[in-house]
């Protein structure tokens, strides 16, 4: 059996975890917010930049009560993601504001932004 060598840490894509909060009178589902942010990112930067960002929404960590969630992205596209969140004005035809709370390189540190 041939083993494939793992990628060196210096060659791996660096990631960032961004904690966001939805400000609205309505309650939202994680999928609604994900679709709104993705659509906003695509309209602002296009498909190529969206592919480079590699957005991964951690829907299991979305807190429906406090309307907070975590999204994983490339470290180079972090500011683009914050911009896309800032220009998002509605999700599923309901008005909302999405603001970023904090960012970290490891998911364990992002848990402090939930409290």
Contact map, one row per residue, 1 for C-alpha under 8 A:
1110000000000000000000000000000000000000000000000000000000000000000000000000000000000000000000000000000000000000000
1111000000000000000000000000000000000000000000000000000000000000000000000000000000000000000000000000000000000000000
1111100000000000000000000000000000000000000000000000000000000000000000000000000000000000000000000000000000000000000
0111110000000000000000000000000000000000000000000000000000000000000000000000000000000000000000000000000000000000000
0011111000000000000000000000000000000000000000000000000000000000000000000000000000000000000000000000000000000000000
0001111100000000000000000000000000000000000000000000000000000000000000000000000000000000000000000000000000000000000
0000111110110000000000000000000000000000000000000000000000000000000000000000000000000000000000000000000000000000000
0000011111110000000000000000000000000000000000000000000000000000000000000000000000000000000000000000000000000000000
0000001111110000000000000000000000000000000000000000000000000000000000000000000000000000000000000000000000000000000
0000000111110000000000000000000000000000000000000000000000000000000000000000000000000000000000000000000000000000000
0000001111111000000000000000000000000000000000000000000000000000000000000000000000000000000000000000000000000000000
0000001111111100000000000000000000000000000000000000000000000000000000000000000000000000000000000000000000000000000
0000000000111110000000000000000000000000000000000000000000000000000000000100000000000000000000000000000000000000000
0000000000011111000000000000000000000000000000000000000000000000000000000110000000000000000000000000000000000000000
0000000000001111100000000000000000000000000000000000000000000000000000011110000000000000000000000000000010000000000
0000000000000111110000000000000000000000000000000000000000000000000000011110010000000000000000000000001111000000000
0000000000000011111000000000000000000000000000000000000000000000000001111000000000000000000000000000001111100100000
0000000000000001111100000000000000000000000000000000000000000000000001111000000000000000000000000001111100000100000
0000000000000000111110000000000000000000000000000000000000000000000111100000000000000000000000000001111000000100100
0000000000000000011111000000000000000000000000000000000000000000000111100000000000000000000000000111110000000000000
0000000000000000001111100000000000000000000000000000000000000000011110000000000000000000000000000111100000000000000
0000000000000000000111110000000000000000000000000000000000000000001100000000000000000000000000011110000000000000000
0000000000000000000011111000000000000000000000000000000000000000001000000000000000000000000000011110000000000000000
0000000000000000000001111110000000000000000000000000000000000000000000000000000000000000000000111000000000000000000
0000000000000000000000111110000000000000000000000000000000000000000000000000000000000000000000010000000000000000000
0000000000000000000000011111000000000000000000000000000000000000000000000000000000000000000001000000000000000000000
0000000000000000000000011111100000000000000000000000000000000001001000000000000000000000000000000000000000000000000
0000000000000000000000000111110110000000000000000000000000000001001000000000000000000000000000000000000000000000000
0000000000000000000000000011111110000000000000000000000000000001000000000000000000000000000000000000000000000000000
0000000000000000000000000001111111000000000000000000000000100101000010000000000000000000000000000000000000000000000
0000000000000000000000000000111111100000000000000000000000100000000000000000000000000000000000000000000000000000000
0000000000000000000000000001111111110000000000000000000000000000000000000000000000000000001100000000000000000000000
0000000000000000000000000001111111111000000000000000000000000000000000000000000000000000001000000000000000000000000
0000000000000000000000000000011111111100000000000000000010000000000000000000000000000000000000000000000000000000000
0000000000000000000000000000001111111110000000000000000000000000000000000000000000000000001000000000000000000000000
0000000000000000000000000000000111111111000000000000000000000000000000000000000000000001011100000000000000000000000
0000000000000000000000000000000011111111100000000000000000000000000000000000000000011001000000000000000000000000000
0000000000000000000000000000000001111111110000000000000000000000000000000000000000000000000000000000000000000000000
0000000000000000000000000000000000111111111000000000000000000000000000000000000000000000000000000000000000000000000
0000000000000000000000000000000000011111111100000000000000000000000000000000000000011011000000000000000000000000000
0000000000000000000000000000000000001111111111000100000000000000000000000000000110011000000000000000000000000000000
0000000000000000000000000000000000000111111111100100000000000000000000000000000000000000000000000000000000000000000
0000000000000000000000000000000000000011111111000000000000000000000000000000000000000000000000000000000000000000000
0000000000000000000000000000000000000001111111000000000000000000000000000000000000010000000000000000000000000000000
0000000000000000000000000000000000000000111111111100000000000000000000000000000000000000000000000000000000000000000
0000000000000000000000000000000000000000111111111100000000000000000000000000000000000000000000000000000000000000000
0000000000000000000000000000000000000000010011111110000000000000000000000000000000000000000000000000000000000000000
0000000000000000000000000000000000000000000011111111000000000000000000000000000000000000000000000000000000000000000
0000000000000000000000000000000000000000000011111111100000000000000000000000000000000000000000000000000000000000000
0000000000000000000000000000000000000000110011111111111000000000000000000000000000000000000000000000000000000000000
0000000000000000000000000000000000000000000000111111111000000000000000000000000000000000000000000000000000000000000
0000000000000000000000000000000000000000000000011111110000000000000000000100100000000000000000000000000000000000000
0000000000000000000000000000000000000000000000001111111000000000000000001101100000000000000000000000000000000000000
0000000000000000000000000000000000000000000000000111111100000000000000011100000000000000000000000000000000000000000
0000000000000000000000000000000000000000000000000110111110000000000000111100000000000000000000000000000000000000000
0000000000000000000000000000000000000000000000000000011111000000000000111000000000000000000000000000000000000000000
0000000000000000000000000000000001000000000000000000001111100000000001110000000000000000000000000000000000000000000
0000000000000000000000000000000000000000000000000000000111111100000011110000000000000000000000000000000000000000000
0000000000000000000000000000011000000000000000000000000011111100000011000000000000000000000000000000000000000000000
0000000000000000000000000000000000000000000000000000000001111100000000000000000000000000000000000000000000000000000
0000000000000000000000000000000000000000000000000000000001111110000011000000000000000000000000000000000000000000000
0000000000000000000000000000010000000000000000000000000001111111001111000000000000000000000000000000000000000000000
0000000000000000000000000000000000000000000000000000000000001111111110000000000000000000000000000000000000000000000
0000000000000000000000000011110000000000000000000000000000000111111100000000000000000000000000000000000000000000000
0000000000000000000000000000000000000000000000000000000000000011111000000000000000000000000000000000000000000000000
0000000000000000000010000000000000000000000000000000000000000011111100000000000000000000000000000000000000000000000
0000000000000000000011100011000000000000000000000000000000000111111110000000000000000000000000000000000000000000000
0000000000000000001111000000000000000000000000000000000000000111011111000000000000000000000000000000000000000000010
0000000000000000001110000000010000000000000000000000000001101110001111100000000000000000000000000000000000000000000
0000000000000000111100000000000000000000000000000000000011101100000111110000000000000000000000000000000000000000000
0000000000000000111100000000000000000000000000000000001111000000000011111000000000000000000000000000000000000000000
0000000000000011110000000000000000000000000000000000011111000000000001111100000000000000000000000000000000000000000
0000000000000011110000000000000000000000000000000000111100000000000000111110110000000000000000000000000000000000000
0000000000001111000000000000000000000000000000000001111000000000000000011111110000000000000000000000000000000000000
0000000000000111000000000000000000000000000000000000000000000000000000001111110000000000000000000000000000000000000
0000000000000000000000000000000000000000000000000000100000000000000000000111111000000000000000000000000000000000000
0000000000000000000000000000000000000000000000000001100000000000000000001111111110000000000000000000000000000000000
0000000000000001000000000000000000000000000000000000000000000000000000001111111111000000000000000000000000000000000
0000000000000000000000000000000000000000000000000000000000000000000000000001111111100000000000000000000000000000000
0000000000000000000000000000000000000000100000000000000000000000000000000000111111110000000000000000000000000000000
0000000000000000000000000000000000000000100000000000000000000000000000000000111111111000000000000000000000000000000
0000000000000000000000000000000000000000000000000000000000000000000000000000011111111100000000000011000000000000000
0000000000000000000000000000000000000000000000000000000000000000000000000000001111111110000000000000000000000000000
0000000000000000000000000000000000001001100100000000000000000000000000000000000111111111000000000000000000000000000
0000000000000000000000000000000000001001100000000000000000000000000000000000000011111111000000001111000000000000000
0000000000000000000000000000000000000000000000000000000000000000000000000000000001111111100000001110000000000000000
0000000000000000000000000000000000000001000000000000000000000000000000000000000000111111100000000000000000000000000
0000000000000000000000000000000000011001000000000000000000000000000000000000000000011111111000011100000000000000000
0000000000000000000000000000000000000000000000000000000000000000000000000000000000000111111000111100000000000000000
0000000000000000000000000000000000010000000000000000000000000000000000000000000000000001111111111000000000000000000
0000000000000000000000000000000110110000000000000000000000000000000000000000000000000001111111110000000000000000000
0000000000000000000000000000000100010000000000000000000000000000000000000000000000000000011111000000000000000000000
0000000000000000000000000000000000000000000000000000000000000000000000000000000000000000011111100000000000000000000
0000000000000000000000000100000000000000000000000000000000000000000000000000000000000000011111110000000000000000000
0000000000000000000000010000000000000000000000000000000000000000000000000000000000000000111011111000000000000000000
0000000000000000000001111000000000000000000000000000000000000000000000000000000000000001111001111100000000000000000
0000000000000000000001110000000000000000000000000000000000000000000000000000000000001101110000111110000000000000000
0000000000000000000111100000000000000000000000000000000000000000000000000000000000001101100000011111000000000000000
0000000000000000000111100000000000000000000000000000000000000000000000000000000001001100000000001111100000000000000
0000000000000000011110000000000000000000000000000000000000000000000000000000000001001000000000000111110000000000000
0000000000000000011110000000000000000000000000000000000000000000000000000000000000000000000000000011111000000000100
0000000000000000011100000000000000000000000000000000000000000000000000000000000000000000000000000001111100000100100
0000000000000001111000000000000000000000000000000000000000000000000000000000000000000000000000000000111110000100000
0000000000000001110000000000000000000000000000000000000000000000000000000000000000000000000000000000011111101100000
0000000000000011100000000000000000000000000000000000000000000000000000000000000000000000000000000000001111101000000
0000000000000001100000000000000000000000000000000000000000000000000000000000000000000000000000000000000111111100000
0000000000000000100000000000000000000000000000000000000000000000000000000000000000000000000000000000000111111110000
0000000000000000000000000000000000000000000000000000000000000000000000000000000000000000000000000000000001111111000
0000000000000000000000000000000000000000000000000000000000000000000000000000000000000000000000000000000111111111100
0000000000000000111000000000000000000000000000000000000000000000000000000000000000000000000000000000011101111111110
0000000000000000000000000000000000000000000000000000000000000000000000000000000000000000000000000000000000111111111
0000000000000000000000000000000000000000000000000000000000000000000000000000000000000000000000000000000000011111111
0000000000000000001000000000000000000000000000000000000000000000000000000000000000000000000000000000110000001111111
0000000000000000000000000000000000000000000000000000000000000000000100000000000000000000000000000000000000000111111
0000000000000000000000000000000000000000000000000000000000000000000000000000000000000000000000000000000000000011111
